[in-house]
Amino acid sequence: MKISIFGLGYVGTVSCGCLAHAGHEIFGVDPIRTKVQLINTGQSPVIEADIGEIIAATVKAGRLRATEDQRQAIRETDLSFVCVGTPSQINGNLDVTYVRRVCEQIGAALKNKPSRHTIVIRSTVLPGTIHGVVIPVLEEFSGKKAGLDFGVCNNPEFLREGSAVRDFNFPPKIVIGELDRASGDMLSTLYADLDAPLIRTDLRTSEMVKYIDNCWHALKIGFANEIGNLCKSLSIDSHRAMEIFCQDKKLNISPAYLLPGFAFGGSCLPKDIRALAYKAKLHDLQLPILCSILPSNELQVMKGLELIMEKGHKRIGVLGFSFKAGTDDLRESPMIEIIERLIGKGYDLRIYDKNVHVASLVGANRDFILNHIPHISKLMVENIDAVLSHAETIVIGTNDPDFQSVPQHLSNDQCVVDFVRITEHRSENSRYNGICW
């Protein structure tokens, strides 16, 4: 394929070298003449393992060259990567000046190009940037229509400095956000020989993925450092402790617990976080990440309460109020907190949980239900239908399979507030409300 790469910084240079090494014909484009000259003499504008040798070899083979002429690059290629910088502004917002400028240049060059061209944003941009900036600018300067006359994709990079060439050739995943199917098909052929999951999605989701990745990496580093500081104060080998932690690939280093939803509760997580935070205070340690977990959890409880209250209904039904489905455990259940706050505000409730109903008769929670929350036990009903016949707003609090069909069986004056994403086959209308989706 004939490809132009706009921006000969870190990502652009590595992309130029690796794609040329894979056999494609590459035009590197940059307004800085020094960078262009370095590439054309077989040298890398950036310091990175292996890239210097790759650029030297591909320039010598005639598969890589650089230019300052944007129109020539567009005219002689079929697909363009935008790899320019997106620095921070003083207020923290992203500066997309360079992205806008390159899109103006590409759009102007497309104006008189008869064949279809595909533009791929590889720069890290906030969700909505391609729809809000890139596409309007390209359409304005080209006089053409995105998705019809030219294609648009997003292809976030996951390159680490120091191992970028290896990361390019052995990526953890390949994400393609596509405006149109044809452009996604063209871009996916570039990666056909790479052994990595290929995910094709919409533009906004692909823009978001890079931010999720980087925030997660930063959180992991901060978390590990806080654990390390606490371990040192307790004379524990932090590396050994974290090595053991990381051996758990089922719960710790895995997708477990990483689906957005409602607040956590139960007998372990809240009390253990509080205990560790207290231990840190005894050692005069500040652990801002660990100590922010419970306040963040409380904000999610408040978000759920507000979502229910904004419906404007007085009759509320709750389906599932143990701290998670399949248990009768009510200890620190966030749903109990929701129920108590609604009662305190004068709402008329009916609640159902088959496991808690049994527990109220014979289970370990009998004393807790009858003596600590008797006002709640009086609101319990025998089945789902009793909740549905009472409520205007139905709150789904646990992912009990019995609740999956509820969103499809609402009357016209009922709505659902779903804390668990009970089903993917929900009706997409104003009567369904997910807490994080």
C-alpha positions in Angstrom: 0.0 0.0 0.0 1.1 3.6 -0.6 0.9 5.5 2.7 1.6 9.0 3.9 2.4 9.7 7.5 1.9 13.3 8.7 4.2 14.1 11.7 7.7 12.8 12.1 7.8 12.8 15.8 8.0 9.7 18.0 4.9 7.8 16.8 5.2 9.0 13.2 8.8 8.0 12.8 8.3 4.5 14.3 5.2 4.0 12.1 7.1 5.1 9.0 9.9 2.6 9.7 7.8 -0.3 10.7 5.3 0.0 7.8 8.1 0.5 5.3 9.9 -2.6 6.8 6.6 -4.5 6.2 6.8 -3.7 2.5 4.7 -0.7 2.1 5.7 2.5 0.2 5.8 5.3 2.8 5.9 9.1 2.5 6.9 10.8 5.8 5.5 14.4 5.9 6.7 17.1 8.2 7.1 20.9 7.9 10.4 20.8 9.8 13.1 20.5 7.1 15.7 18.9 9.4 13.4 15.9 10.1 12.7 15.5 6.4 16.5 15.6 5.6 17.3 13.1 8.4 14.8 10.6 7.0 16.0 11.0 3.4 19.6 10.4 4.5 18.6 7.2 6.3 18.7 8.6 9.8 16.0 8.6 12.5 14.7 11.9 13.9 14.1 10.2 17.3 16.1 7.9 19.6 14.5 4.5 19.9 15.8 0.9 19.9 16.1 -0.6 16.4 14.4 2.2 14.5 17.6 3.7 13.2 18.6 0.5 11.5 15.1 0.0 10.1 15.0 3.5 8.6 18.4 3.2 7.1 17.5 -0.1 5.4 14.1 1.0 4.2 15.3 4.3 2.8 18.1 2.4 1.0 15.5 0.0 -0.4 13.5 2.9 -1.7 10.4 2.2 0.4 10.7 5.2 2.7 11.2 8.9 1.9 10.2 12.2 3.4 8.8 15.4 2.1 7.5 18.8 3.1 5.0 18.8 0.3 1.6 17.7 1.7 -0.1 17.8 -1.7 2.5 15.5 -3.2 2.1 13.1 -0.3 -1.7 13.0 -0.7 -1.5 12.7 -4.5 0.8 9.8 -4.5 -0.8 7.7 -1.6 -4.1 6.0 -0.8 -4.1 6.3 3.0 -2.7 8.9 5.4 -1.9 8.6 9.1 -2.0 11.7 11.2 0.6 11.4 13.9 1.1 15.0 15.1 1.4 16.1 18.7 -1.6 16.9 20.9 0.0 18.7 23.9 -1.8 19.9 27.1 -3.1 23.4 27.4 -2.7 25.3 30.6 -6.2 24.3 31.8 -5.5 20.6 31.1 -7.5 20.5 27.9 -6.0 19.0 24.8 -4.5 21.3 22.2 -5.6 20.0 18.8 -4.0 22.9 16.8 -1.6 20.6 14.9 -4.4 18.1 14.2 -6.6 20.9 12.8 -3.7 22.3 10.7 -2.8 19.0 9.1 -6.5 18.3 8.4 -6.7 21.7 6.6 -3.7 20.7 4.5 -5.0 17.2 3.8 -8.5 18.6 2.9 -7.1 21.1 0.5 -5.0 18.4 -1.2 -8.1 16.2 -1.5 -10.1 18.8 -3.2 -8.7 18.0 -6.7 -7.8 14.4 -6.1 -10.1 12.2 -8.2 -9.6 8.9 -6.3 -10.9 8.1 -2.9 -8.5 8.6 0.1 -8.6 7.4 3.7 -7.4 9.5 6.6 -6.5 7.8 9.8 -6.1 9.7 13.1 -3.3 8.1 15.1 -2.7 11.0 17.4 -4.2 10.7 20.8 -7.4 12.8 20.8 -10.3 13.1 23.2 -13.6 11.4 22.4 -15.6 13.5 20.0 -12.6 15.2 18.4 -12.9 13.3 15.1 -16.6 14.1 14.7 -16.2 17.7 16.1 -12.9 18.8 14.5 -11.4 16.4 12.1 -14.3 15.6 9.9 -15.7 19.2 9.7 -12.3 20.6 8.8 -11.6 17.9 6.1 -15.1 18.5 4.6 -14.7 22.3 4.7 -11.3 22.3 2.9 -12.0 19.5 0.5 -15.5 20.3 -0.5 -16.2 16.6 -0.2 -18.3 14.4 2.1 -16.7 12.1 4.8 -17.7 8.5 4.5 -18.6 8.9 0.8 -15.9 10.8 -1.0 -13.1 10.0 1.5 -12.8 7.7 4.5 -12.0 8.4 8.1 -10.7 6.1 10.8 -9.1 6.2 14.2 -6.2 3.9 15.0 -4.8 4.6 18.5 -1.2 3.5 19.1 0.0 1.5 22.1 3.7 2.1 21.8 6.0 2.4 24.8 9.2 4.4 24.5 12.2 2.0 24.5 10.2 -0.9 23.1 8.2 0.9 20.4 9.3 -1.3 17.4 8.5 -4.5 19.3 5.2 -3.0 20.4 4.4 -2.1 16.8 5.1 -5.6 15.6 3.7 -7.4 18.6 0.8 -5.2 19.8 -1.4 -6.1 22.7 -4.4 -5.3 20.5 -5.2 -3.4 17.3 -8.2 -1.0 17.6 -9.8 0.5 14.5 -12.5 3.1 14.9 -14.3 3.5 11.5 -16.7 6.0 10.1 -17.3 3.8 7.1 -16.8 0.1 6.5 -14.7 0.5 3.4 -12.0 2.5 5.2 -12.0 0.1 8.1 -11.4 -2.8 5.6 -8.5 -1.0 4.0 -6.9 -0.2 7.3 -7.3 -3.7 8.7 -5.3 -5.1 5.8 -2.2 -3.3 7.1 -2.3 -5.5 10.2 -3.3 -8.8 8.6 0.0 -10.4 9.4 0.2 -9.3 13.0 -0.7 -11.8 15.8 -3.0 -9.6 17.9 -6.7 -9.2 18.5 -8.2 -6.9 15.9 -11.1 -4.8 17.2 -13.3 -2.7 14.9 -15.6 -0.2 16.6 -17.0 3.3 16.3 -14.9 6.4 16.3 -15.8 7.7 19.8 -15.1 4.3 21.5 -11.7 4.0 19.8 -10.8 7.5 20.9 -11.7 6.7 24.5 -9.8 3.4 24.6 -6.4 5.1 24.5 -7.4 7.2 27.5 -8.7 4.2 29.4 -5.4 2.4 28.8 -3.2 5.3 29.9 -5.3 6.2 33.0 -5.2 2.5 34.0 -1.4 2.3 33.6 -1.0 5.5 35.7 -3.4 4.1 38.3 -1.5 0.8 38.5 1.8 2.7 39.1 0.3 4.9 41.7 -1.4 2.0 43.4 1.8 -0.1 43.5 3.8 2.8 44.9 1.3 3.4 47.7 1.3 -0.3 48.5 5.1 -0.1 48.4 5.3 2.8 50.8 3.0 1.0 53.3 4.9 -2.2 53.0 8.2 -0.5 53.7 6.7 1.1 56.8 5.6 -2.3 58.0 9.0 -4.0 57.1 7.4 -6.1 54.4 9.1 -6.8 51.0 6.8 -4.9 48.7 8.1 -6.6 45.6 7.5 -10.1 47.0 4.0 -9.1 48.1 3.1 -7.7 44.7 4.7 -10.7 42.9 2.2 -12.9 44.8 -0.6 -10.4 44.0 0.1 -10.5 40.3 0.1 -14.3 40.1 -3.7 -14.2 40.5 -4.8 -14.0 36.9 -8.5 -14.8 37.7 -9.4 -11.9 39.9 -6.4 -9.5 40.2 -4.9 -9.2 36.7 -8.0 -9.9 34.7 -11.3 -8.3 33.5 -12.8 -9.2 36.9 -14.4 -6.1 38.6 -13.7 -3.9 35.6 -17.3 -3.5 34.3 -18.9 -0.1 35.1 -21.9 -0.4 37.4 -23.0 0.4 40.9 -21.1 0.8 44.2 -19.4 -2.1 45.9 -20.4 -3.4 49.4 -20.2 -6.6 51.4 -18.3 -7.8 54.4 -14.7 -7.5 53.0 -14.0 -4.6 50.7 -15.2 -1.6 52.8 -13.8 -2.8 56.1 -10.4 -3.8 54.6 -10.0 -0.5 52.9 -10.8 1.4 56.1 -8.4 -0.8 58.1 -5.5 -0.3 55.7 -6.1 3.5 55.6 -6.1 3.5 59.4 -2.9 1.6 59.5 -1.3 4.1 57.1 -2.3 7.0 59.4 -0.6 5.3 62.3 2.6 5.4 60.3 2.1 9.0 59.1 1.6 7.9 55.5 -0.5 9.6 52.9 -2.2 7.2 50.5 -4.4 9.4 48.4 -5.4 6.7 45.9 -6.4 4.1 48.5 -8.1 6.7 50.7 -10.1 8.0 47.7 -11.7 4.6 47.0 -14.5 4.8 49.6 -15.4 8.4 48.8 -15.6 7.5 45.2 -17.9 4.6 46.1 -20.1 6.9 48.0 -20.4 9.2 45.0 -21.7 6.2 43.0 -24.4 5.6 45.6 -25.4 9.3 45.4 -25.4 9.0 41.6 -27.8 6.0 41.8 -30.1 7.9 44.2 -30.2 11.0 42.0 -31.0 8.8 39.0 -34.0 7.3 40.8 -35.2 10.7 42.2 -35.0 12.6 38.9 -37.7 10.3 37.5 -40.2 12.1 39.6 -42.1 9.0 40.8 -43.1 8.3 44.4 -43.8 4.6 44.1 -40.5 2.7 43.8 -39.8 -1.0 43.4 -36.4 -2.5 44.1 -35.4 -5.9 42.7 -32.4 -7.3 44.5 -30.9 -5.6 47.5 -28.2 -7.9 48.9 -24.7 -6.7 48.1 -24.6 -9.0 45.1 -26.7 -11.6 43.4 -26.7 -15.2 44.7 -26.1 -14.2 48.3 -28.2 -13.2 51.4 -25.5 -10.9 52.7 -26.7 -7.4 53.5 -23.6 -6.2 55.2 -22.7 -2.8 53.9 -25.0 -3.4 50.9 -25.2 -0.1 48.9 -28.7 -1.0 48.0 -29.7 -0.9 51.6 -28.3 2.6 51.7 -30.4 3.5 48.7 -33.5 2.0 50.2 -33.0 3.8 53.6 -32.4 7.2 51.9 -35.6 6.8 49.8 -37.6 5.8 52.9 -36.3 8.9 54.6 -37.4 11.1 51.8 -40.9 9.8 51.9 -41.0 7.4 48.9 -43.4 4.4 48.8 -41.3 1.3 48.4 -41.8 -2.4 47.7 -38.6 -4.6 47.6 -37.9 -8.1 46.5 -34.9 -10.4 46.7 -35.5 -14.2 46.7 -32.3 -14.9 48.7 -32.9 -12.3 51.3 -36.5 -13.5 51.6 -35.3 -16.9 52.6 -32.7 -15.5 54.8 -35.3 -13.5 56.7 -36.8 -16.8 57.8 -33.8 -19.1 58.5 -30.5 -17.5 57.3 -27.6 -15.8 59.0 -29.1 -12.4 58.3 -32.2 -13.0 60.3 -31.1 -11.0 63.3 -29.9 -8.2 61.1 -33.1 -8.0 59.1 -35.5 -8.2 62.0 -33.6 -6.1 64.5 -31.4 -3.7 62.6 -33.6 -2.9 59.5 -37.1 -3.9 60.6 -38.5 -0.9 58.6 -37.1 -2.5 55.5 -38.2 -6.0 56.2 -41.8 -4.7 56.3 -41.5 -3.6 52.7 -40.4 -7.0 51.4 -42.9 -8.7 49.0 -43.2 -12.3 47.8 -42.3 -12.0 44.1 -41.3 -9.8 41.2 -44.9 -9.2 40.1 -45.8 -7.6 43.4 -43.0 -5.1 42.8 -44.1 -4.4 39.2 -47.7 -4.0 40.1 -46.8 -1.3 42.7 -43.9 0.6 41.2 -43.6 3.5 38.7 -39.8 3.3 38.8 -38.3 -0.1 39.1 -34.7 -0.3 40.3 -32.6 -3.4 39.4 -30.0 -3.8 42.1 -28.5 -7.2 41.4 -27.9 -9.2 38.3 -30.2 -12.0 39.3 -31.2 -13.8 36.0 -34.8 -13.6 37.1 -34.7 -9.9 36.4 -33.4 -10.0 32.8 -36.8 -9.7 31.2 -38.1 -6.9 33.3 -37.1 -4.0 31.0 -39.1 -5.6 28.2 -42.3 -5.8 30.2 -42.9 -2.3 31.4 -46.2 -0.5 31.1 -46.3 2.9 29.5 -46.1 4.7 32.8 -43.2 2.7 34.2 -39.4 3.1 33.9 -36.4 1.1 34.9 -33.2 2.3 36.6 -30.6 -0.4 36.0 -27.6 -0.6 38.3 -26.1 -3.8 36.8 -26.8 -3.8 33.0 -29.2 -6.8 33.5 -29.5 -7.5 29.8 -28.0 -6.3 26.5 -31.4 -6.8 24.9 -33.1 -3.8 26.5 -35.4 -1.3 24.9 -33.5 1.8 23.9 -35.9 4.5 25.0 -36.3 7.0 27.8 -38.0 4.4 30.0 -34.7 2.5 30.4 -31.9 4.2 32.4 -28.5 2.6 33.0 -26.3 4.1 35.7 -23.1 4.1 33.7 -24.4 3.5 30.1 
